[in-house]
Amino acid sequence: MQQQQNTGTQQGMMQQPPSVITTKDHLYLTDMLSWNLLAMKKAHFFASQCSDQKLKTELEKVGKMHEQHYSKILTHLNPNQEAYGIQLQ
């Protein structure tokens, strides 16, 4: 068997995103947004219920991280507009 030589770039890597995405990609992006939104909401909820200040601070950090991920995904999907759907502080 003959091995293919690596030309320095990964095979299948796109240089820029396609103008149209597949249904499967759309569903995956929807899932990623949903997962991050749910994780953000749960972290903020549990932080509000927590009496341990150290744990509360960590939960707030987790919630903020998921909020940033959510916004970043939206920014990649529509780079010409501000992130919408949630209010960033």
N, C-alpha and C positions, 0 to 999 in steps of 0.2 A: 504494500500500500504506500502511496505517495503522500507525504505530508504537505499541507499548504504553508507557504511562508507568510509570516506576519509582516505586513508592510508598515507597521507603526500605528495603525488605526484599528479600532475594534470593528469587526465585521458587523454590519447591520446598524451601526450608529448613525443617526440622522444628524446632518449639519444644522438644520432648522426644522421646526415643527411643521407638520402637514397643515394645509388650509382646512381640511375636513378630517374629523376623527371617526373611527369605527364605532358601532353601537357598543361593542365590548369595552372599548376605551372610555366611552361616555359613561357607561355603568360603573366602571372602576373609579372614575373621577368623582361621580356622585357618591359612591361608597366612601371614598376618602374624605370628602367634605362632611358627610354624615358622621363618620367615626370621630373626626376631630371636633365637630360641634357637640356631639354627645359627651365626649371626654371632657371638654371644656366646661359644659354645664354641670356635669357630675362633680368635677373637682371644685368648682365654685360653691356648689351646694354643700358638699361635705366640709369645705373650709368654713362655711357659715355656721355649721353645726358643731364644729370642733372647739373644745375648751382648752386643749393643749396648744399654746401659742407657737411653739416650734413646728408642730405638725401642721397647724393652720397656715403658717408661712410657706411651708413646702407645698401644700395643696394649692395655695394661690399661685405659686410658681408654675406648677404643673398646668393649672388652668390657663395661665397666661401663655405658656408654651404652645398649647393646643390652639389657642386663639390666634397666635402668630402663624402657625401652620395653616390654619383655615384661611387666613387672609393672604398668605403667600400663594396658596393654590389658586385662589380667586384672581390674584394679580397675574399669575401666569396664564390663566384662561382668558383674561381680558386686560392686557397691559395698558390700554389707552384710557382706562377709567379707574377711579379709586375703588378699593374693596368695598363691597356693599353687603348688607345682610346682618352685620354686627357693628356695634359702635366700639371703636378702639379708643383707648384713653392714652 
